[in-house]
Amino acid sequence: MNVIVIGAGGELGFHACEAVCSVLLDTGRASSLVMTYRATRPGHVSRVLAERLQGMKDGSVTEIQLDTSDHAAVQRLIEAESDRLGSTGLAVLFCAVPKHGGAASTGGTAVRAGIVDDVVFAARETMSRGGRFVAISTDQVFDGKPKTSTPIRSEGCDATAHDRARADLNLYTEDPEQDPTCPTNPYGQYKVEMEKSLLELAKSNGWDHLLLIARTSLILGLPPLLREFTGNSDPAAVQLDDALLADSGKAVRFVLNAISNSEQKPLVLFTDEPRNMSFADDLGCALAELAVERAHDENATGILNLVSDEPTNRYELALRLAATLGMTQCNAVPGESKTSGLNRPLDLSLSTHKLHALGLRTRLRGVSERLPVRLDT
Ligand SMILES: NC(=O)c1ccc[n+]([C@@H]2O[C@H](COP(=O)([O-])OP(=O)(O)OC[C@H]3O[C@@H](n4cnc5c(N)ncnc54)[C@H](OP(=O)(O)O)[C@@H]3O)[C@@H](O)[C@H]2O)c1
């Protein structure tokens, strides 16, 4: 199979490349992976795996520069890859995204074009050639307001089964009838436009079986030293230094930077914005599985909430990171989004029923499983 990962230098993109290499190797068939980047090269991605894939008969790994707004170049690339290696199939994973600001986004023409036009163009080029297309969306397509008159969502991972069943009623599903999108910021609005355009494109051309839109939530990138952390590991063995920060994903780096700097004002982190945070390495594996191994699975199409089961808030994330690193102080304080005046979506917890029904090999682990420390608060 020929796979193109667009935006391979990004946080999710490079983990997707690593996982795709591994999945392609497992198939044992002639395969190619093209990793595209704009400015940041996917330098340290999967060098060992890439070398092995390169070493396979007819295997290849290529890194090319591509700006997704250059539609002629996107077309040339997709056309070339769909013709390569005969008819072994094509999959395109679109992980590129312009800088957008998330819930605090202010939007703009270029951001909209990068999120909507560039993705839809690449999708048309891919699916018209019979290729599998995977796009990434966000929980910011919802407003996070309680769906029922009484807030019934349960907190944390110690909820009883009864609590969970009741809480389920308030989780956002993929079903547009049950959960119509209602974004509150430009980033969410553009992602809604992207989702709708892609679904319409697929439907009107009979390509529904080729399209997957993975909705995810906050992505956490752990540095390699923390990826295999168990509650029994010695926290002192991992030093919080520049190398560790450089190896962390954007959200983790931001939190670590702030909570370790006691000379700064404590960082206010919201406790009332639960998010189904997932880890970039797990997500990369799930995406590779969905794009390559499940390329012909009709259930793995349309919109899919691709997240861990565990809604967590940012304050808890900070406490867990601090405890994992053996920090005696965590320079953060809990705060409430609802009284902050920022008008951000509150509870964006997503249902994972469709994901579980797919029975993927990859499990998307939650924060308490990846950072299994005792919290005293
Ligand atoms: N991170 C999260 O918490 C989160 C949550 C929900 C959904 N998502 C979605 O997940 C996907 C991946 O996000 P991410 O956090 O991994 O992104 P990221 O780390 O910010 O990486 C984005 C990548 O896109 C590239 N890019 C931007 N504009 C481009 C263009 N015109 N042409 C080619 N490449 C371009 C960037 O390249 P350069 O740096 O070289 O410019 C960068 O490598 C996105 O669709 C995002 O909306 C992310």
The ligand as a Tripos MOL2 file, in Angstrom:
@<TRIPOS>MOLECULE
LIG
   48    52     1     0     0
SMALL
NO_CHARGES

@<TRIPOS>ATOM
      1 N1         -3.1610   19.2460   19.1760 N.am      1 LIG1
      2 C1         -4.3820   19.0590   19.6710 C.2       1 LIG1
      3 O1         -4.5850   19.1130   20.8940 O.2       1 LIG1
      4 C2         -5.5250   18.7440   18.7480 C.ar      1 LIG1
      5 C3         -6.7990   18.5290   19.2950 C.ar      1 LIG1
      6 C4         -7.8560   18.1910   18.4410 C.ar      1 LIG1
      7 C5         -7.6540   18.0860   17.0730 C.ar      1 LIG1
      8 N2         -6.4060   18.3310   16.5720 N.ar      1 LIG1
      9 C6         -6.2220   18.2050   15.1240 C.3       1 LIG1
     10 O2         -5.2330   17.2100   14.8900 O.3       1 LIG1
     11 C7         -4.5130   17.5160   13.7030 C.3       1 LIG1
     12 C8         -3.0260   17.5080   14.0020 C.3       1 LIG1
     13 O3         -2.7660   18.4990   14.9910 O.3       1 LIG1
     14 P1         -1.3250   18.6850   15.6230 P.3       1 LIG1
     15 O4         -1.5190   19.2630   16.9750 O.co2     1 LIG1
     16 O5         -0.5240   17.4690   15.4340 O.co2     1 LIG1
     17 O6         -0.7510   19.8440   14.6880 O.3       1 LIG1
     18 P2          0.6610   20.5680   14.8200 P.3       1 LIG1
     19 O7          1.5580   19.8790   15.7520 O.co2     1 LIG1
     20 O8          0.3770   22.0250   15.0270 O.co2     1 LIG1
     21 O9          1.2370   20.3630   13.3660 O.3       1 LIG1
     22 C9          0.6220   20.9310   12.2810 C.3       1 LIG1
     23 C10         1.5100   20.6750   11.0890 C.3       1 LIG1
     24 O10         0.8540   21.2320    9.9450 O.3       1 LIG1
     25 C11         1.8410   21.8210    9.1400 C.3       1 LIG1
     26 N3          1.2510   22.8350    8.2870 N.ar      1 LIG1
     27 C12         0.6090   23.9520    8.6370 C.ar      1 LIG1
     28 N4          0.2290   24.6250    7.5480 N.ar      1 LIG1
     29 C13         0.6540   23.9100    6.4750 C.ar      1 LIG1
     30 C14         0.5790   24.0670    5.0760 C.ar      1 LIG1
     31 N5         -0.0190   25.1360    4.5030 N.pl3     1 LIG1
     32 N6          1.1310   23.1330    4.2830 N.ar      1 LIG1
     33 C15         1.7320   22.0480    4.8260 C.ar      1 LIG1
     34 N7          1.8370   21.8290    6.1350 N.ar      1 LIG1
     35 C16         1.3040   22.7630    6.9490 C.ar      1 LIG1
     36 C17         2.8380   22.4090   10.1070 C.3       1 LIG1
     37 O11         4.0510   22.5280    9.4420 O.3       1 LIG1
     38 P3          5.1260   23.6550    9.7960 P.3       1 LIG1
     39 O12         5.2750   23.6480   11.2980 O.co2     1 LIG1
     40 O13         6.3370   23.1820    9.1220 O.co2     1 LIG1
     41 O14         4.5680   24.9250    9.2830 O.co2     1 LIG1
     42 C18         2.8730   21.3500   11.2000 C.3       1 LIG1
     43 O15         3.8680   20.4070   10.9660 O.3       1 LIG1
     44 C19        -5.0670   18.8450   13.2220 C.3       1 LIG1
     45 O16        -6.0500   18.6420   12.2600 O.3       1 LIG1
     46 C20        -5.6910   19.4570   14.4550 C.3       1 LIG1
     47 O17        -6.7200   20.3680   14.1610 O.3       1 LIG1
     48 C21        -5.3500   18.6530   17.3660 C.ar      1 LIG1
@<TRIPOS>BOND
     1     1     2 1
     2     2     3 2
     3     2     4 1
     4     4     5 ar
     5     4    48 ar
     6     5     6 ar
     7     6     7 ar
     8     7     8 ar
     9     8     9 1
    10     8    48 ar
    11     9    10 1
    12     9    46 1
    13    10    11 1
    14    11    12 1
    15    11    44 1
    16    12    13 1
    17    13    14 1
    18    14    15 2
    19    14    16 1
    20    14    17 1
    21    17    18 1
    22    18    19 2
    23    18    20 1
    24    18    21 1
    25    21    22 1
    26    22    23 1
    27    23    24 1
    28    23    42 1
    29    24    25 1
    30    25    26 1
    31    25    36 1
    32    26    27 ar
    33    26    35 ar
    34    27    28 ar
    35    28    29 ar
    36    29    30 ar
    37    29    35 ar
    38    30    31 1
    39    30    32 ar
    40    32    33 ar
    41    33    34 ar
    42    34    35 ar
    43    36    37 1
    44    36    42 1
    45    37    38 1
    46    38    39 2
    47    38    40 1
    48    38    41 1
    49    42    43 1
    50    44    45 1
    51    44    46 1
    52    46    47 1
@<TRIPOS>SUBSTRUCTURE
     1 LIG1         1 GROUP 0 **** ****
